[in-house]
């Protein structure tokens, strides 16, 4: 294919690859990687383009997996699901539900591909539930020479623990087998609580709910909490007009308008943030788990997100809010706070510890880098590790001490991609050349 432009979903990461390949099968994928090798091109892979950093960008060959989006097998008895790597979390959730299965946990967006979401360590909310990559039971990787290997915890535990969160640095994930759970219904309550009460009782709130998180705007003193718990009640979806009013009109369009006003009139931001918080109200829904987890996110933003030990969460949030309210920064968007369980993938930001994820946002067209750098400095004091799909300013030398199994990942990378076919400037910065 001729040269063309690729852009991520937010429109803030752009590249012009020499070619964009859209394989529809493992054989076509192998052929595309083989052609790249013969031409001396590097290869990067795009799922849904839902990352905020430059991890996908290349001037070589960009492989997109949007045509490799099929469910290959679902076994309701074992809960094992085989699918191609490009299928979205939303499409896979719907297909699994029809067979009585579901993901144990999901984030608040479901448009990402299964390969992209797991490779970046994407997570949901739930102190007893680890990130999405832990659901993978086996991973099919297509390597630089076009051969495919299948890895799991028994056949090759080192490669399996590396490939679950790999940032695309080992090869191209072409298919996965994942462990689903029996389908379940969630009762979700979104409401407004005094921020001090939430922070003073943060550990208890995380422990007593299946899923807990919250948003908080700078210059406000209330948190918009989200609590989701399993229920035996039958799903009772909101009427379509109420769902649209809350999830689209208020959460997206009205918020988008408020951000645009704040961008034009920065001095109004504290008042706008207080208004947005006061209008959030309370929403109660009982529905299929995946419908409660994920809602539309249409407001154009950019994002930094860090994983810190859960024990430091309340203090960190207070310090981050103080930075966000500094007169140097104009911030019309909230922080988001969630909790996840530890896991053992070598490059998982939640590896080995109960984790609080704190996401920092900025609205499109507003200066983000000085603000994000200031927030990152605070998060580093808490032993923060970056979310691999979000913006950050770290490099390999100072990341390595924060990941206990860094060298084990590097050894797998050296073995599977010794000639560095699957790299770009971002990968070289964060993993080394």
Buried (B, 14 or more C-beta within 10 A) or exposed (E): EEEEEBEBBBEBBEBEBBBBBBBBEBEBBBBBBBBBBEEEBBBBBBBBBBBBBBBBBBBBBBBBBBBBBBBEEBEBEEBBBBBBBBBBBBBBBBBBBEBEBBBBBBBBBBBBBBBBBBBBBBBBBBBBBBBBBBBBBBBBBBBBEBEBBBBBEEEBEBBBBBBBBBBBBBBBBBBBBBBBBEBBBBBBBBBBBEBEEBBEBBBEBBEEBBBBBBBBBBBBEBBBBBBBBEBEEEBEEBEEEEBEBBBBEBBBEBBBEBBBBBBEEBEBBBEBBBBBBEEBEEBEBBBBBBBBBBBBBEBBBBBBBBBBBBBBBBBBBEBBBEBBBEEEBBBBBBBBBBBBBBBBBBBBBBBEBBBBBBBBBBBBEBEBEEBBEBBBEBBBEBBBBBBBBBBBBBEBEEBBEBBEBBEBBBBBBEEBBEEBBBBBEBBBBBBBE
